[in-house]
Amino acid sequence: MNQSNSTADIDEVTQKNALADAPAEISEQEVQAALERILGSAEFNSVSQLRQFLRFIVEAKLNGEAHLIKGYTIATTALGRPSSFNPTNDPIVRVEASRLRKRLEEYYNGSGEDDPLQIVMPVGTYEPKFIRRFVSDELGGSSSRDSSSRGKQGRSGDGIEYLLRKQQRLHRQRTMLAIGLSVLVVATIGLLSVLSQPGQALIDYISGESQETITFTPGAISLPQFFVQDIAAGSDRTEMVESALEISSLLRSTVQRMPLAEEAASPDADEAKVISGALYYALNGTTALSFRVDELGSSIPYVRRRFNSKGSIAISPWRTRSQLVRSAVQAMMSPDILRPQVGRNSSAYSLTPYRGRSCVVDAEFVVANRFAYASEIQDIQDCLSKITRDFPEFDPALLASANIMLLQAILDGNAQDKTALIAQADRLIERIQPASKLTSQYQSTQMLHALAQGELEEARVRGQNALQLNQFDPTVLSDYGQQLLIMNEWDEAIEVLNSISIPSITYPDRFDALLALAYYARGHTDEAYITSLRLRPQSYPLGWLVKILAAAGKEEMDEVDQLISALRASEPEIFAHPQCILSQQLGKTAFTQRLFVALTELEVGLGGGGEYTQMYRPCER
């Protein structure tokens, strides 16, 4: 065993034993981890201003700069207000602080209900407080184990065992609740049978004597099924490859032991949720895990997270792996994953702004990714239409609807349809409240509007503005990076796209595809290949072509042959007509023509033919 690692292990055991007999102090690392969980959660996914607000006050507190947590500093540093900001005339900080408190409450009542550490901002102050909600096994319970006798793999699994025990307790509670409800239902039926004819009709139906029929959806009551794919290694260094394999193994063993889920036989199994990810070095030398859960036939990930470790695989491999695996397991055990599914945007639910937030979030992902299947776009539009009809002043839904229409205008080759879509989007934008025009979502709307109208110079200006810290927006920067890419300004495109990787907690496949293409065009074959490893072409079709080009640039011809075979089998339309997906995603430019020529040299796109389906119908124009 490495001596430095042994020393670190002993130090850790000593520290845990000391903590077992004393109140657990809250460390900076715990607060940072809690902050990243909040910022990467569904509750904070679409509220960039609140993310910036929270990050600023927490990091100022941790850095011993609590004196900076004042209304003026928050406004000018976190919320993008100019130095002339006057709190008397502009209540933005008070308004956003109120929103932040409510959003934190939603988080701890939702996906963060099991977080051991709570970040609060008491009324009357902007300075955050850190509260330990309960002592985790890693602190309170590990002293009862013989920690010093466990191997690294065993201690890496301690956090997972703690999560599994929690889930088992939840399973028992739900079982008892189900039994109690069953008794209540039986008693109610008995009472109804005595008091009314409808009660007798209900008994007849349950006993099978009724002639009426009803269709049940088995998937709505079945346990989630997970299939864990191999985690990709974002580097060919030994410690990275070994760590990716170990994380894959730990995730599989966790799925096999989850009481509220089952292991799927294959990624193509009915209703299977496919877990995938990529392990890679972040710019600051730490290690990050890009983690996602996909559903078969969907281009929108069910869950997408990016977990940043505090350490590096190269320096402390087992500790870094343990931290990343624990984060991934927490995401796998979240209520959003484990509840029986009837569809996130299903009409079975009466929609409210809170319940309809998923279709707003899905719309933002589709806009950022520049791709979705037609049925998914229709589902999102139906959901947004209901919200904007019933809640006409709910600005996030108005902006999401406008963004979807503008995206369709960009992708649609029909000039008449494009004009009509832009006009519809303009009518929605006119209803937006002034305060919402300060959000990052509105920045995306303005960028999309410029691109839909063909106003490329305005799009460039908006992209440059998005590079500023107080206006930082990953989606706008992806659009800007794409424009630089197709205009052959590859070095600048690489710089812009790389600026997204650290501040952006979650991002779609499109980002990696654009960055890989920029590296490929510039001749940086190693970087292009490594970046392409993170792509999931099953849910993002352009990823097939990018992976093939990147592997060919690296001269990995066996892998090229495997990718082409997989593409021909799973997406024959894309194999036959790669120019279609290239023009849909990147536009009809000299750059996309160059990519098409490179693909035909690899015999992709030769011997095509056949009719286009609805998804690729614009290619006929």
Secondary structure, 3 states (H helix, E strand, C coil): CCHHHHHHHHHHHHHHHHHHCCCCCCCHHHHHHHHHHHHCCHHHCCCHHHHHHHHHHHHHHHCCCHHHCCHHHHHHHHCCCCCCCCCCCCCHHHHHHHHHHHHHHHHHHCCCCCCCEEEECCCCCCCCEEEECCCCHHHHHHHHCCHHHCCHHHHHCHHHHHHHHHHHHHHHHHHHHHHHHHHHHHHHHHHHHHHCHHHHHHHHHHHCCCCCCCCCCHHHCCCCEEEECCCEECCCCHHHHHHHHHHHHHHHHHHHHCCCCEECCCCCCCCEEEEEEEEEECCCCCEEEEEEEEECCCCCCCEEEEEECCCCCCCCHHHHHHHHHHHHHHHHCCHHHHCCCCCCCCCCCCCCCCCCHHHHHHHHHHHHHCCCCHHHHHHHHHHHHHHHHHCCCCHHHHHHHHHHHHHHHHHCCCHHHHHHHHHHHHHHHCCCCHHHHHCHHHHHHHHHHHHHCCCHHHHHHHHHHHCCHHHCCHHHHHHHHHHHHHCCCHHHHHHHHHCCCCCCCCCCHHHHHHHHHHHHHHCCHHHHHHHHCCCCCCCCCHHHHHHHHHHHHCCCHHHHHHHHHHHHHHCHHHHHCHHHHHHHHHCCCHHHHHHHHHHHHCCCCCCCCCCCCHHHHHHHC
